[in-house]
Amino acid sequence: MIRLLALILMIWASPGVAQTLRLAVTTSFQNSGLSDVLLPAIAEDTGITVQLLVVGSGQALRLGKAGDVDAILVHSRAAEEAFVAAGFGTYRREIMYNDFVIIGPASDQAGVAQAETAADALVAIAEAGAPFVSRGDDSGTYNKERALWAASPVRPEGAWYRPVGAGMGAALNTASAMDAYILADRASWLNFGNKRDLTLLFAGDPALFNQYAYIPVSPAQHAFVKHEAALAVEDWLTSERAAALINGYQIAGEQLFTFNATSPAE
């Protein structure tokens, strides 16, 4: 039995033997369609099959804290930095960015398109009592929305404000059905097929910057995580091939993400 176990471990560790990496990612990353481009390339170049667990950023970090995944790719900086500071992640490495946008009905009853800042746009929606769909979950998008409300003089209260507690795709579908406003990441919006009368009304405020970062789960906390595989995927995500695929991913001629990988901040 001991010899058999040793043989299994040798085979598992042998070069060329496929491994599976558990990666917790945001719903916005999955909804963008970029994973369909990157994952086959990762498998081709590294032999590592990446198994995605698609959740909000908060849930992704909790999965990492519990050791249920080997790495995470999320977009909620304050929570990411707290995760690393607590010792659950080895470090945070930026990979790519896009931006958040405010979507709403083409009629734009709140006049969002005329707003000067994202906070002003939310104030206009609140003052008009126009329906606004919120993710209402523990996601990077919801965290950004809450920060924008906090920067405004109004609070999201009343029948017009509709938290749905769902991922980006489901929230966009709800907004489409209700002809409502919503904060979304640009990539999910461009890849969303049920737009109906919704349109992009506001973008460009620096406050809407949306950074994605990769964090390997710390083997000091969970010795069983596939740390070497997580590092290999990190190396690939920060490579020239990854940069070309990320920067080259477009929908209707529009680039969804911009590669900006940094050195590890250890």
Secondary structure as the mmCIF struct_conf table of DSSP 4:
data_model
#
loop_
_struct_conf.conf_type_id
_struct_conf.id
_struct_conf.beg_label_comp_id
_struct_conf.beg_label_asym_id
_struct_conf.beg_label_seq_id
_struct_conf.end_label_comp_id
_struct_conf.end_label_asym_id
_struct_conf.end_label_seq_id
HELX_RH_AL_P HELX_RH_AL_P1 ILE A 2 ALA A 13
BEND BEND1 SER A 14 SER A 14
TURN_TY1_P TURN_TY1_P1 PRO A 15 GLY A 16
STRN STRN1 GLN A 19 THR A 26
HELX_RH_AL_P HELX_RH_AL_P2 THR A 27 SER A 32
TURN_TY1_P TURN_TY1_P2 GLY A 33 LEU A 34
HELX_RH_AL_P HELX_RH_AL_P3 SER A 35 THR A 46
BEND BEND2 GLY A 47 GLY A 47
STRN STRN2 ILE A 48 VAL A 55
HELX_RH_AL_P HELX_RH_AL_P4 SER A 57 ALA A 66
TURN_TY1_P TURN_TY1_P3 GLY A 67 GLY A 67
BEND BEND3 ASP A 68 ASP A 70
STRN STRN3 ALA A 71 VAL A 74
HELX_RH_AL_P HELX_RH_AL_P5 ARG A 77 ALA A 85
TURN_TY1_P TURN_TY1_P4 ALA A 86 GLY A 87
BEND BEND4 PHE A 88 PHE A 88
STRN STRN4 GLY A 89 GLY A 89
BEND BEND5 THR A 90 THR A 90
STRN STRN5 ARG A 93 PRO A 105
TURN_TY1_P TURN_TY1_P5 ALA A 106 SER A 107
TURN_TY1_P TURN_TY1_P6 GLN A 109 ALA A 110
HELX_RH_3T_P HELX_RH_3T_P1 VAL A 112 GLN A 114
BEND BEND6 GLU A 116 THR A 117
HELX_RH_AL_P HELX_RH_AL_P6 ALA A 118 ALA A 128
TURN_TY1_P TURN_TY1_P7 GLY A 129 GLY A 129
STRN STRN6 PHE A 132 SER A 134
BEND BEND7 ASP A 137 SER A 139
HELX_RH_AL_P HELX_RH_AL_P7 GLY A 140 ALA A 150
TURN_TY1_P TURN_TY1_P8 ALA A 151 ALA A 151
BEND BEND8 SER A 152 VAL A 154
BEND BEND9 GLY A 158 GLY A 158
TURN_TY1_P TURN_TY1_P9 ALA A 159 TRP A 160
STRN STRN7 TYR A 161 PRO A 163
HELX_RH_AL_P HELX_RH_AL_P8 MET A 168 MET A 178
TURN_TY1_P TURN_TY1_P10 ASP A 179 ASP A 179
STRN STRN8 TYR A 181 ASP A 185
HELX_RH_AL_P HELX_RH_AL_P9 ARG A 186 LEU A 190
TURN_TY1_P TURN_TY1_P11 ASN A 191 ASN A 191
BEND BEND10 GLY A 193 GLY A 193
TURN_TY1_P TURN_TY1_P12 ARG A 196 ASP A 197
STRN STRN9 LEU A 198 PHE A 202
HELX_RH_3T_P HELX_RH_3T_P2 PRO A 206 LEU A 208
STRN STRN10 PHE A 209 PRO A 216
STRN STRN11 VAL A 217 VAL A 217
HELX_LH_PP_P HELX_LH_PP_P1 SER A 218 SER A 218
TURN_TY1_P TURN_TY1_P13 PRO A 219 GLN A 221
TURN_TY1_P TURN_TY1_P14 ALA A 223 PHE A 224
BEND BEND11 VAL A 225 VAL A 225
HELX_RH_AL_P HELX_RH_AL_P10 HIS A 227 LEU A 237
TURN_TY1_P TURN_TY1_P15 THR A 238 THR A 238
BEND BEND12 SER A 239 SER A 239
HELX_RH_AL_P HELX_RH_AL_P11 GLU A 240 GLY A 248
STRN STRN12 GLN A 250 ILE A 251
TURN_TY1_P TURN_TY1_P16 ALA A 252 GLY A 253
STRN STRN13 GLU A 254 GLN A 255
STRN STRN14 THR A 258 PHE A 259
#
